[in-house]
Amino acid sequence: MPAPRTVLLTGAAGGLGTLMRGLLPRYGYELRLLDVLPVEGEPDAITADLADRAALREAVRGVDAIIHLAGISLEASFDKILKANIEGTYNLYEAAREEGVPRVVFASSNHAVGFTPRPQGDDPLIPIDTPRRPDTFYGLSKSFGEDLAQFYWDKHGLETVSVRIGSCFAEPTSVRMLSVWMSPEDGARLFHAALTADGVGHTVVHGSSANTRLWWDLSTARALGYEPRDDSEPYAEKLIAEQGDLDPDNPDHAHLGGHFTTHPPIWPY
């Protein structure tokens, strides 16, 4: 698929959105920015809620693709998750369908499969077709988003790559993150691959760097043309010295979703 020229980036004021605002233009994209909050330093950004269907339709009009990062990114009440992540994602897909946008890259999450036991020892990597086991209402909303993407492909021919993101920060901040970390540069490489690969239909991929301590299979991401270049291992010695290694008897360490399965961080708004 030819590289899209204009891409709508939702959630542009968030942590991941801010990183991608800085990295994706080098691939030749013209970004149209949207967030419920003003985007600092971006006076042309669209300020709109995902509940505003008219604003969403106007925002998607004329774009070649959408990277959908907007929504609640931690645990919250079901009502809040319903409005922002479930109804909001539906509203975005409807706007994309109505305006004929051909492809969405959807920010799914490792928390869609958070209750999957983490690999230990010589266990095989977690495959992309592992059954979904959400660890929170947040993870449940990402499971919904993947199903919604499949439906819009089957029903309307709208393509999606759903990226089950691990943790995308400048550097890993926990021992668990050594296994699911995606460097910002690899994140941009993966989003670029997801935007340009041919014939994706609805493809689900794991989103992380090529970490030495990797827990999950990156084969479907690599099939898109993704070539991760980074590894969390240079951060391992310091993090393990500060936090200790993962303990199989600690419930926070037993599953892919980490402490989201026991004491998930709560959305502050």
Helices and strands as residue ranges (DSSP letters): E 6-10, H 15-23, G 24-27, E 30-35, E 46-47, H 53-60, E 65-68, H 78-81, I 82-87, H 88-99, E 103-109, G 110-113, H 137-156, E 159-165, H 177-180, H 184-196, E 202-207, H 219-223, G 233-235, H 236-243, G 251-253, G 258-261
